[in-house]
């Protein structure tokens, strides 16, 4: 990987948080300490915001929680405020990456992606109302989509990162994931490890795993994880709005999340090389000849 760009040049979030607190304590400053950085990944920004650390990214963002300020460059705020539902997002990503859903009834689609027929009916009407599909048939209704690249260009701006929230666990306080005895629960590598798998970007080697909210709650109730941390730990657990397992049952039979969900996770990354690699990845997925769509 001679052509790699290493993301490790970015300041460590834990060190940034500690530096901010140390400067404030050392000088007894009554005014807030503001970290000035040229760029930050979406994950690092999220950690700073969670800890209410003041920071500034020139020509991009000024975050001062003590003054109730979170100013962002309006030119960069291109995302629409109206998003499609997680179920609708999952349905489209499945159609784009796994197999065409046009040959299946709504009831069959529901079974494939793990939702009730009633939910899929609501999703179908949602997508039709936005002009993303047509509904054909009377008794056995089916969906008709535009061609794949057009569908992606229409819907991508109304999709969100699948990550609902992030928690951390420490290896010395948690059993290995391989010891999980619940067969319905599976973890998939996400974050930097998945980025390194699908692209030529070398990232942080810290383990990052994606799991659905229902499966995470099952693990907590079973006592598998007794302690979690919202800021730091040896293992990062992404709790998703939909189940990452859906994409690994048919085509992506590996230990990583699906490519387009990865794209959505890193879409807001400040690193231009990361965004360029992700755009190439999305294009490869959409133009695959053996996709079955």
Buried (B, 14 or more C-beta within 10 A) or exposed (E): EEEEBEBEEBBBBEEBBEBBEEEBEEEEEEEBBEBEBEBBBBBBBBBBEBBEBBBBBEEBBBBBBEEEEEEEEEEEEEBEEEEBBBBBBBBBBBBBBBBBBBEBBBEBBBEBBBBEBEBBBBBBEBBBEBEBBBBEEEEEBBBEBBEBEEBBEBBBEBBBBBBBBBBBBEEEEBEEBEEBEEEEBBBBBBBBBBBBBBBBBBBBEEBBBBBBBEBBEBBEEEEBBEEBEEEBBBBBBBBBBBBBBBBBBEBBEEBBBBBBBBBBBBBBBBBEBBBEBBEEBBEEBBEEEEBEB
